[in-house]
Amino acid sequence: MAIIKPFKGLRPPKNIIEEVACLPYDVMNSEEATKMVIGKEASLLHITRAEIEFNKGTDPHDEKVYLRAKDNFEAFQKKGFLIQDTEAHYYIYAQTMNGKTQYGIVGEAACEDYINGKIKKHELTRPDKEEDRKVLTRYLKANIEPVFFTYRAVPEIDAIVKDIVTSKNPEYDFTAEDGFGHHFWVIKDAETNKTLEKLFKEKVPCTYVADGHHRTAAAAGMSAEFASQNPNHTGNESYNYFMAVHFPDNQLQIIDYNRVVKDLNGLSTAEFLEKIDENFDITQISESIVKPEKLHDFSMYLDGKWYGLTAKKSTYNDDNPIDSLDVSVLSKYVLEPILNIINLRTDTRIDFVGGIRGLSELSKRVDSGEMAVAFALFPVSMNQLMNIADTGNIMPPKVTWFEPKLRSGLVINKLN
């Protein structure tokens, strides 16, 4: 069964939580991060994106950047921007978007569970991104940002969370600049913490990485490194665990992750449509946005028009976890054979657009001349994600997009 433990969090005082809290490091570039910290001395971006304190163009992976992150982390604690809890707790972190709230439990996940497959993944990691998070952890000796996990909902855990959030005021409660609400409770009752730990051990056989594969892999890698340097290693040290927010699967929704392509691979519009027609039924042509309404429906924007496409039954196999994915259908019958895009991870002719930006972003990028064609997909379901992870399969790149993103800085897990 999964190991999920309470821990002594390092947290900001209430009065500066909105200044400290920030978006995760990997959803912005250095220029954007620089603008975000204007007037915010206590923003966690001074630690997670420390290159912003150097000249424009400074390599984020330069040693001086990691050293500055370490200095800032220590300074934040000395200045009282971050204060250590004296007791181990679970925490509840809730997010509200479009009137819907999802409630996650913040706890320590075990690196051992990742190694032995009890923490299940659905994506591959890039060595360079994984190494970056390992180096930052090496310097800070802390999980500075949480990982986004899910698990199959447990009614008893849901009941405890509901009781707390309806009977107690949150420690933090604010709406970020993007309009999303963030709410945070500290579970201070010792018996409640014990009960939760017992329920996780008895009722949660495994957890799933929803967002944060690189941070998860980096945590496991650094755990092994710290253990090798400790002659008295027991397995109980803080570095054997890392911080994750665990959301029940029935509260989460995956947003679509769409594709835009720079050219038609030398084809005319008529030739391209003729090839599309071989494996898709064109069900609609419109000047207004056409949105996919169900699995195996697509929409395509080309030459100022939206096309509704339905994949023919010969193109997918719903009994196979990978072949049932619409991203697989699109790659197998459009991107590879028609547009000659073979490797989604390296081909510079394709880009990916999170559904949070809306389908109008697709037509905007095509109309600007930057791209030639755009494809919108129906979102992957939580069941599809967990089925792929359960069967040991790996999703193609850029399939899942979760919103809202977890804010960094609400709580930190020190490893020493």
Number of C-alpha atoms within 10 A of each C-alpha: 13 22 23 27 23 21 23 18 25 20 20 25 14 12 10 15 21 21 17 25 21 23 20 20 17 11 9 13 11 21 12 11 21 18 10 15 18 9 9 14 13 24 23 29 27 24 26 28 22 25 26 23 15 13 8 11 10 15 13 17 16 10 13 15 22 24 16 19 24 22 16 20 21 14 14 21 15 11 10 13 23 26 17 16 13 10 11 17 22 27 23 23 24 21 23 17 14 8 8 10 15 18 22 22 25 29 27 23 25 24 24 18 19 21 13 9 16 20 24 24 28 25 22 13 17 11 11 11 14 18 18 17 22 24 16 23 22 19 16 22 19 21 23 25 24 27 24 23 26 26 20 18 15 15 11 13 17 14 10 13 19 12 10 16 16 9 8 11 13 17 14 19 17 14 13 14 9 8 12 17 19 24 20 23 21 19 19 13 10 12 10 15 18 14 14 20 19 15 15 18 16 12 16 18 14 20 28 25 23 26 22 19 23 21 26 27 22 24 27 21 17 21 25 14 14 16 16 11 9 10 7 8 11 9 12 8 14 17 24 21 27 30 29 26 22 26 26 20 20 14 14 18 16 18 19 23 23 26 20 24 22 18 16 17 15 10 13 10 13 9 12 16 14 11 15 17 15 11 18 22 15 17 11 12 16 12 11 12 18 20 18 20 13 11 16 22 20 24 26 24 28 18 12 13 14 21 22 23 25 20 22 15 11 8 17 18 13 10 8 11 19 21 15 17 25 22 25 18 20 18 19 17 18 18 22 14 12 17 20 14 19 13 14 17 12 9 11 11 15 20 16 17 20 21 23 14 10 13 21 12 16 25 24 15 17 21 16 9 11 13 21 20 24 26 25 27 26 23 23 20 17 19 12 15 24 24 16 20 22 17 11 13 16 15 21 18 15 18 23 24 21 18 17 17 15 22 19 21 26 27 26 23 25 21 18 9
